[in-house]
Amino acid sequence: MPINRTIILADDLTGANDTAIQFVNRGLSALVITHPERFSLASYKNYEVIAVSTNSRGMSADDAYNAVRETIRKGKTANGDFFYKKIDSVLRGNPGGELAAVMDEIDISLAIAAPSFPANQSILAHGKLSSGAGVVDAVQVFSAGMNRKVESIPLEEIRRGEANTVNYIMDRHAGGVSVFLADAVNEADLELVYRSSMRLGKPSVLAGAAAFANHIAASMENSAGKPSRPVDLVALRNNGPSLVIAGTRQGETAAQVTTLSRILSIPIIRFKVDWIIEDKISEAISEAFDEVVWQMRRKQDMCIIAVESMFKSAILAGDVARTETEAECGVISGALGALTRKVLDAFDFSVMLCTGGDTSLGVCSSLGIAGIQPVAEIYPGIPIGKIIGGPHEGRYIITKSGRFGNNRSLLEITRYLGINGNKGETL
């Protein structure tokens, strides 16, 4: 059994997946656990990295805090495992409270957080996080969720080098600061932050997006002498039709789905969210399934199902087409999962792509998927993995955060899958 295992704690499934793949890219073995209640290190002793989703993004602050602490209790061993707190790159959910839960449970009073994800346009500078979703005062967000003093580490201090950054952190920590949010506008900045954290001479909790985790993974690769394991993407290419389930209401995904449909001339099956909210779940599933049957009889090599609320109004990247309540989102995700199960029972889709953490979780729950073994990163933060557990074990699933990528990201994924569509533009 590996010691000093890395445990990734994410608040949703797509976050667990996009972080775990960073370690796989560096030659380490990893598994994503879809449900925290199934989390037991003894059951997954052959993996060097385990990512578990606490599925707590939509929880209250107190419930999220407790969910993280309980998950750590299940995962702690006597081997000194390393816990990494995955933070959403636009600070959704309860980032401060969940980081506090990690610090409390493993009894460490210092934390370094770097939520920047430059490849997906999330940048922390002057303590403010800028992304397609707007500008957020990160210090304020973290401070509101924890009873600790929070400050940013200015970029100019970081770029003066590791020794300077270490001195800056320890001086401010002596003055009562417990949580430091590190400015970073590119990968070189993130690497400096990580290298500085390793020179503190004091235990610290590390937190951030997948980009920061990549630098942790790089150090593990180097220290263990593990070569990166290049993945033969052609060998993994899908040999059958692919299923897209787009459940997020993020504007980025709406643009991506629309572009994909237009260029490949593949109709979008619109899942009637209004019917779900009106408790006409079986009717919504039946109507969508009938459309899938009609499309697949035309020998399509892709089927796209998207929530209708995504197209209710003109939306910009970073905006949301509709503001369903958390309870409604849960019902919608469950219904999408039930529809996906019915579709996969009827047709032989060897790869499915799910957008949004709630949607991915709903699909995994309905299909009895216990875990995902990340295999390759198709696009920054968008991995493909092998399904573990359930009747579709061994098939592949791609998970994508709703706001990741640009208008052509889904097209790039279809290129990887070898899908050309019916007609239209050449990829």
N, C-alpha and C positions, 0 to 999 in steps of 0.2 A: 504493500500500500504506500503510495507516494506521501512524503511528509512535506510540510510547508506548502500545502496545496493552496491554490488561489480560489477564493469564494467570491463571486460577483453577486451583489445584491441590487437588483433592479426593481423599479416599481411597475414595469409592464413588460410584456413578453418580447416586443420588438426591441426594447432596450437591452434586455438580457441577451438576445441573439446578436445584436450589432456589436456588443462589447465582447462576447465570447469569441467571435470570429477573429478578433485582433490577435488572440493567443494562438488560434489555429494557424493563422497566417505565419506565425513564428515557429511552427513545428511542434506545438504543444497539443495534447489531446484535451478536448473539451466537450461538455454536455450541458445542454440547457434544460432545466426542469420547469415544466409548464405550470405546475401547481405546488405551492409551498407546503401544503399538507402532505405531499408525497416526498418531501425533502428529507433524505437520510443519507449521510455520508457513507455509512456502512454498505448501502446498496449500490454505490457508484464508486467503489474503491479503485477502479482501474483508470480513472480520469485525473489528469493533473489540474484541470480547471473545471469548476462547476459554477454555472450561472443559474440563479434561481430568481424567478419573478414572484415578488410578494403580491402582485396584482393590487397594489395599494394606491395607485395614482388618484383614483376617484374617491378614496376613503376620507373620512374626517381626519383632522390632524392627530387626534388621540388614537384612533383606530390604526392609522398608518404607523405611528410610533410603536404601538404594541405589536403590530404584524412584523415589523423589522426585528424587534428584539426577540420575538418568539422564533423567527426563522434562524437567527444567529444561535440561539440556544440549541436548536436541533443540529446545527452544523459544527459547533465548537468541538474540537478534539484536544488531546494533550500534545499534539504535534506542532502547535504554534502556527496554525493556518493563517494565511494572509487574507483579510477581508477588504474588498474594493467596493465602495458605494457608488453605483452608477447614478449619475444625475442627468436628468433630461436637459438636452442642449438648449432649450428655451425656458427652462425652469418651471415646467408644468408640475402639478402634483404638490407634494409636501417636502421639498428638498431640504429645508432646514431641520424640520422635525425628524425626518428619517436619518439624516446625518447624525443628529443628536442621539438617536436610538443606538446607532453603531458605537458612538463614543461612550455612551453609558454602559452598554452591555459588555464591551471588551475593556472598559475602564482605561481609556486613553484620553487625555485632556487637550490634545493638540490635533488639528485637522487642516489639511491643505486640499482645497477644492479648485479644480480647473475645468469648468463646464464648456469652454470653447470647443467648437468643432469646425475648424476653418473650411474643410472640404464641403461642408453643408451650410456655409455662410452664417455660422454662429460665432461671434467674436466678443470677448470680454475685454474692455478697455476702460480705465478710470472707474472700475467697479460697476460699469453698466454693460449689460449684455445686449448686443445688437444682432438682429436676425431678420428673416423675412416676416416674422411675427411682430416686429417693432423693437422698441428699446425698453429694457427692464432694469430697474435698479436692483442689481443682484445682492448687494449688501443688505438692502432693506428687506428683500424677500427672505434671505436666510435668517436675518435677525428676528423677523416676525415669527419664525417657526421654532426658535430655540432660546433657551435662557442662558446665552453665552454672548460674549463680546465678539463681534464680527468686523473685520476690516479687509480691504483689498490690498494686494501687493502691487504697487504701481509698476507699469511696464519698464519705466526707466531704471528702477531698482533691479528688476530681473535681468535686464540686458547689461548690467554692469558685471555680471558674472555670478557664479555659484557662491563663492566666498562672501560676496556682498549680500546676496539674497539670504543666505543662512544667517548672517549677522543681523540683517533687518528683521527676519522672522523672530529670532530669539530675543532681540531687544524688545520688540513689540509684545511678544509672549510674556516676557517678564513684567510688562506693564499691564497685563490682564487680558490680552487678546487670545482667544482660544481657537477661532476659526479664521483662516486666511483664504480669501478668494483671489486666485492668481490671474492677473491680466495675461492675455496671450492672443496674438493676432495671426500667428502662423505656427507651423509645426516646430520650427526652431525654438520658439518661445516655450512651447509645451515641453520640449526636451530639456531645456534649462530648468524649468520648474521641477520636473521629475528628478533630475540629477541633484538639484539643490535639496530636495526633500530627503534624499538618501544620505546627505551629509549633515543632517541636523544633530545627530548624536542623541536623539530623544525619540521615543516611539511616537508615531503620528498616524492618523487615519487618512488615507488618500481617497479622494472622491473626484468625480468628473464624468465627462462624456466618453464615448468610445475612442475619441482621438487621444485623450490622455492615457487611456488604458493601453493603447498601442505602444507607447513608450515604456510602460511597465513590462509589456510582453517582450519588447526588444531586449531589455536588460536580462530577462529570464532566458531568452534564447542564447544570448552571449555568454552568460554565466554558466549555463548548463552545457554549452557546446552543442546545442541542438541546431541542426541546419533547418532552414525553412523548407517546408515540403510543398514544392510547386504542385498545384492541382491541374490535372489535365482537363481543362474545361470542355474540350471537344468530347472526351469520353463520357462526361456527365450530361452531355446535351440530351435534351428531351427527345424521345423517339415517337411520342404520341401527342395528342392534343393537350393544351394547357388551360387551366381554369384560373381566372382572375376574380377575386372577391374583394371589392373596394368598399369598405364600410366606413372609413373615416370621412368626416365632413371638412377636412382641411382643404383650403383653396388650391394648394400645390397639387394634391392628388386629383382634384377635379380637372385641372388643366392637363395633367398627364394622361388621364383616362380619355379625355376628349381628343387629345392629339393622337393617342394610340388608335382609337376607333376610326378617326378620319383618315389617317395615313394607311392603315391596313384594311380599311373598308370592312370592319367588323362591327356589327350593331351592338349597342349597349343594352343589356337587359336591366331595366330599372326596377329595383326592388322597392315596393311601395311602403315607405316608412310610415306614412299617415295611417295606413291600414293596421300596421303593427301597434301603433299608439292607440288606435280605436279598438284594440283587442280582436282584430280580424286576422290573426296570425296564420291560421291554416289557409285562408283565402289568398293571402300574400304569397305564401310559399308555393301553393298550387299554381297560381298564375305565372310566377317566375319559372317554376319547373317546366310548365308547358312550353314556355318560350325557349328554354334550353333545349328541350326535345326537338322543337321545330328547327332551331339553328343547327344542332348537331346532325340532323338528317341531311343537311346541305353539305356535309363533310367539311365543316370548319376545322381549322387546326388551333383555334383558340375560342374560348367563350368568356365574355366579360359581363360580370354582374356587379352593379354599383347601386348604392342606396340612392333613391330618387331625390332625397333632400339635398344631395350634392349639387343638383342642377336647378334648384328652386329659384335661384337668383344669380345675377352676375356677381361673381366673387373674385377677389384678388388673392394672390399668394399671401399666406399669413392670415387670411380671414376665414371665417367659418360660415358655411351656407345656412346653417340652422343651429339653434341652440337647444337641443334636446336636454332634458334633465339627466342626471346620472342614472336614475332608475330606468328611464326610457332607453338610454344607451345600452344598459344591460339587457333589456328585453330585445332590442334590435339585434345586438350581437348574438344572443342566443338563437334568435330566429334565423339569422344568416348561417349560423352553425348547423341548424337543422336542415336548412335548404342545401347546404354544401354536402351534408351526409347523404341526402336523397339523390343529389346529382352524382356523387361518386359511386353510389350503389348501382346507378344505371349506366354510367359511362366510364371508360377506362382512361381517366386523366392521370398521367404519371407525375405531373408537376402541378402544384397550385401556388398562386401568389396571393398573399393576403396583405392588405394595407391597413395599418392602424393596430394598436396594441389590443384594444377591446375586441376587434374583429378577429384577430389572430387567436386570442384566447378562446373566444366563442367557438371557432372552428375546431381548435384542438380539443376542447371539452366535448363537443359533439362527436368527434371521431375517436375519442378514447386515446388521444396522443399523450403519452406520459413525458416524453422528452424529444428534443431535437439535437441531432449531432451536426454542428456546423461543419460545412465542407469547404466552401469557397466564398469569397466576397466579390459579387458581380459588379457592384457599384459602391462607392463609399457609404458604409453603414447599411448596405443591403446584402445580406448573406443568403445563400442557399444551403439547406441542411437536409439530412436524412431523418425521416420520421422513425421514432422509437415508440413501440406500443400501438395497440389497436389493430383493426383489420387492414389498415393501409401501411403497415410497417414496411420500411424499405423504400417507399416512394419519397419524393422530394417536396419540400415546402420552402418557399421564398417569403420572408417577412420584410415589410417596409414600413418605417414610421411614416405617418401621413404627410409630414412636411418635408421629408428628405427628397433630394433630387431636383431636377429642373423639368421643363416641359417634355423633354425627350427621354427621360430616364426609363420609363416603361418600354420605350422603343429599344433602348440599349439592352434591356433585359430580354426582350423578344428576339433580338439578334443573337444573344447568347444561347437562347433556346432553339434557334434555327427556324423561327417562325417568320414567314413572309406575308401572311395574310392573303386576301383574295385578289387584290389589285392595288392600284394607286402608286404612290411614290416609292422609289427604291430606297431601302435603308442605307 
